[in-house]
Amino acid sequence: MQIQGRQLNAGDVEAEVFVVDFPFSFIGDFDPETGALVAEGHPLHGHCMAGRVLVCPEGRGGTMGPFILFDAQKRGTAPVAILCNRIDPVLYESAITIDIPVFDRFGIDIVNRLRTGQRLRIRGHDIHIDD
């Protein structure tokens, strides 16, 4: 299946999807040392998003988010792309800081359409998801 969204930063990626169903922040929801989701009570609490495509409805958080993600990239624990229903400035800046693909404004609710573990390929503007 192919989906279309607004491309905010280009790149080529092939990785598994990691879906977070709440407004995500690298401050408090993410451990840069391990790449794990640390949001209490979430079914994926403790699971690693390193090397995966982060999918979330939108971002939230403060200006330290890009620094946390930069630290994670140096450690090898950062996601390799970010897809959001609607990006916020801090999550956008975080993705740009480490130069990973970032997309938003899809014609579908990608949080409800995609599943953690699905394979996804980004080539320029094209996003292909294995069903």
C-alpha positions as CSV (number, residue, x, y, z in Angstrom):
1,M,0.0,0.0,0.0
2,Q,1.2,3.5,-0.8
3,I,0.3,6.6,1.2
4,Q,0.9,10.2,0.5
5,G,1.7,12.9,2.9
6,R,3.4,16.3,3.1
7,Q,7.2,15.7,2.9
8,L,9.0,18.0,5.3
9,N,12.5,16.4,5.0
10,A,13.6,14.0,2.4
11,G,15.4,10.8,2.7
12,D,15.5,7.1,1.9
13,V,14.6,4.6,4.7
14,E,13.4,1.1,5.0
15,A,12.5,0.0,8.6
16,E,9.8,-1.3,10.9
17,V,7.0,1.0,12.1
18,F,6.7,1.9,15.8
19,V,3.2,3.4,16.5
20,V,2.6,5.6,19.5
21,D,-1.0,6.5,19.9
22,F,-0.7,9.7,21.9
23,P,1.0,13.1,21.3
24,F,4.7,12.2,21.6
25,S,7.6,14.1,23.1
26,F,11.3,13.2,23.2
27,I,11.2,14.8,26.7
28,G,9.7,12.3,29.1
29,D,8.4,9.7,26.6
30,F,11.8,8.5,25.3
31,D,15.0,7.3,26.8
32,P,17.9,8.4,24.6
33,E,20.3,5.9,26.3
34,T,18.3,2.9,25.3
35,G,15.9,4.2,22.6
36,A,13.0,2.9,24.7
37,L,9.5,4.3,25.0
38,V,9.2,5.2,28.7
39,A,5.6,6.5,28.8
40,E,4.1,4.8,31.8
41,G,1.1,2.6,31.1
42,H,1.6,2.4,27.3
43,P,1.5,-1.2,25.9
44,L,4.9,-0.6,24.3
45,H,6.5,0.8,27.5
46,G,10.1,-0.4,27.5
47,H,10.1,-1.3,23.8
48,C,12.8,0.1,21.6
49,M,12.2,2.5,18.7
50,A,15.8,2.7,17.7
51,G,16.2,2.2,13.9
52,R,12.4,2.2,13.5
53,V,9.9,4.7,12.0
54,L,8.1,6.6,14.7
55,V,4.4,7.1,13.9
56,C,2.4,9.3,16.2
57,P,-0.7,11.6,16.0
58,E,1.3,14.7,16.8
59,G,4.2,16.0,18.9
60,R,4.4,17.9,22.1
61,G,7.1,19.0,24.4
62,G,9.8,21.6,24.9
63,T,12.8,22.9,23.1
64,M,15.1,20.3,24.6
65,G,13.6,17.6,22.3
66,P,16.0,18.2,19.5
67,F,19.0,17.9,21.8
68,I,17.7,14.7,23.3
69,L,17.2,13.2,19.8
70,F,20.7,14.4,18.7
71,D,22.1,12.6,21.7
72,A,20.1,9.5,20.8
73,Q,21.4,9.6,17.2
74,K,25.0,9.7,18.5
75,R,24.3,6.6,20.7
76,G,22.5,4.8,17.8
77,T,19.2,4.8,19.6
78,A,17.2,7.3,17.5
79,P,14.2,6.5,15.2
80,V,15.1,6.7,11.5
81,A,12.0,8.7,10.4
82,I,8.9,10.3,11.8
83,L,5.4,10.2,10.4
84,C,2.7,12.3,12.1
85,N,-0.9,13.1,11.4
86,R,0.0,16.6,12.3
87,I,3.6,17.7,13.1
88,D,4.4,20.3,15.8
89,P,7.4,22.7,15.6
90,V,9.4,20.9,18.2
91,L,9.0,17.4,16.7
92,Y,9.8,18.9,13.3
93,E,12.9,20.6,14.6
94,S,14.0,17.3,16.2
95,A,13.8,15.4,12.9
96,I,15.6,18.2,11.0
97,T,18.3,18.3,13.7
98,I,19.4,14.7,12.9
99,D,18.3,14.9,9.2
100,I,15.8,12.1,9.1
101,P,12.7,11.9,6.9
102,V,9.6,13.5,8.3
103,F,6.1,13.6,6.9
104,D,2.6,14.8,8.0
105,R,-0.8,15.6,6.6
106,F,-1.8,12.2,5.3
107,G,-5.2,11.6,3.8
108,I,-5.7,8.9,6.4
109,D,-5.2,8.6,10.2
110,I,-1.9,6.9,10.0
111,V,-1.8,6.1,13.7
112,N,-4.9,3.9,13.3
113,R,-3.9,2.6,9.9
114,L,-0.4,1.5,10.6
115,R,0.7,-1.3,13.0
116,T,3.9,-1.6,15.0
117,G,6.2,-4.1,13.3
118,Q,5.0,-3.4,9.7
119,R,7.7,-2.8,7.2
120,L,7.8,0.7,5.6
121,R,9.9,2.1,2.8
122,I,10.4,5.8,2.1
123,R,11.9,6.8,-1.2
124,G,11.8,10.6,-1.8
125,H,8.1,11.5,-1.7
126,D,6.9,7.9,-1.9
127,I,5.9,5.9,1.2
128,H,5.1,2.2,0.7
129,I,3.8,0.0,3.5
130,D,3.9,-3.8,3.4
131,D,0.5,-5.2,4.5
